[in-house]
Amino acid sequence: MEKINTSADNKKSKSWLWQILGPVLIGIVYFCYNKNLEYKRLKNVLNALLLQEKSVNISTELPVAIGFGSCLDLLVDGVSLMNAITQKPPKEKKYHEKIKNLDELSEMFALFFSQGAAVERFIPKDLLNKMVAKAELLQSARWAGGGNAPVISHRFYREGFQNILVGARASHKLRSFYSPSIQFSEHIDEPEDIHLILEYKVGDKWGDFVAPRANRFIVHSDQINPLILSLEAFSNKLNQINPRLIIVSALQMLDNFPFEKGVREERMLKLAQMLNSTSKSSLIHFEMASFSEAEMIRSLLLNVLPYVDSLGMNEQELPNLASMVNKGTVVTVSDANPKTAIILDDLRELYQYSKTVSHRGLSRIHVHTLSFQAILIKKGSQWKNNKAGSAKASLVAHRHVCGVDEINLSNAKIIMDDSFSLSLKTPSERVYFNETSPISCWNEDDYELCLAPVLVCTDVKQTVGGGDNITPAGLIPQM
């Protein structure tokens, strides 16, 4: 009788099984190991940012004043709304300086959606009404209090401030979204302007177009905000509270608005006069936004930049402003994830340009991007705690987009490069990322630069209002 060699067969069977399962098991172990390393890295970064955020005692009793703009926001899933109002996506994405009809709006949405770039544009009233009617029927639709100044004021309130003046007109409905501690400069009985906010997430698809990052496309047909009608009442009340900080925002409402001849120039001149007459004991910050009209940006450079202490903007707005300074032209769509060195070069050029036009002496610039926060402050200026300001801006960026107070690292990632060059223009030093000391600060000429990584939110609740939360977060430890 033949003897069966079960030992050899078992060895062959185990060898065959290992050939199949071995790589899988090794892959699982490798994945878990890297996952654990990444979690530890995120934890180190978070702890370091929190430590810096808590290092400053914030003077929440200081009065602050924020102008302008008020509206009701209608937030909706962007792709769902575009599918509801159009038969199909356009054949091509295309830039339009002015949006006059649905076809042009579709081409513009496709362009900015596929770039993952934030944008805000004026559209005809009948088109907005049609979109709002469709949006209200969608499950994703929700109303919120909006306008740059009210949203910024709410962040100050959440951080403990009680003496807050908002230069905006507000109805009872708008006031219902905000604390009674926030004082509006004027009350109105008629409805506010409506801003329709088309939100989208990374990977969202609309036809052949894919969003590379989460962002929003905002449309409006404002009739009140473009005239800055709250300017006079706001100016009068500033003298009563003597604010430590004044923030000017929402001037993008004047962009591409069909003004009668000379009206915009007159309103911008009155704003310039208010800023110029403000005591230097009050720090003034101007928050940029999405502008498409070259003449409006030239007006900002003439009537706003010379009279402010601080500027804030995102990664799309900085190259637009820098292009106007250097070339006199508008950048239609900028890189949504630019190299750090490019941002730093544009930031330096803008600071140097300000020295040639500033009456007040621009001493701070904050650039907030998806991956990092960069803040420049002039040495010897009233601004302080640059590291803490950078840290707080970074943390609030995550908290706002994720809609949380406590950061959950399972919903966070770092996309900032492991190292970056300080400039593209000359052979320059490289800065290497250190997870236990993630905020890089260095001195150049007459200023200090600090750069902090953002724990990018991977469970996006909303992107709209990001800058309006990040900006005060950066200012609070520094004022």
MORA-V217246 format. One record per helix or strand of 3 or more residues. SS is the DSSP state (2 for helix, 1 for strand). FROM is the first residue (numbers start at 0). LEN is the number of residues. If there is no record, write none. Layout:
BEGIN
SS;FROM;LEN  SS;FROM;LEN
END
This chain:
BEGIN
2;5;48  1;63;4  1;70;7  2;77;8  2;101;14  1;118;4  2;124;11  1;141;5  2;147;11  1;163;7  2;171;4  1;181;6  1;192;8  1;214;6  2;224;3  2;230;11  1;244;4  2;250;4  2;262;14  1;282;5  2;293;10  2;304;3  1;309;5  2;316;10  2;339;18  1;363;5  1;371;7  2;385;17  2;408;3  1;418;3  1;429;3  1;439;5  1;446;7  2;465;11
END
